[in-house]
């Protein structure tokens, strides 16, 4: 369940990230307040899940948390890369005149 939360948060984080190209064609990305909100929401969900599991008396090691964070970063990187590759390069040509 924690891995699914990580994947969902990574995808949400990526879709709320702004992507653009510079004048030289370099692709840039920047997360804003919405991206931070998705990230914080994911952390709250993870902490809530950890609290629920602890209340049930189930021991959970750090490996599950690390796997969830890895899934989040993998999903974010994959979707952001896919979105960046879908962008066509734009070239700014100065207007003569």
Secondary structure, DSSP 8 states (H G I E B T S, - for coil): -HHHHHHHHHHHHHHTEEEEE-TTS-EEEEE-HHHHHHHHHHHHHHHHHHHHHHHTT----HHHHHHHHHHHHHHHHHHHHHHHHHS----------
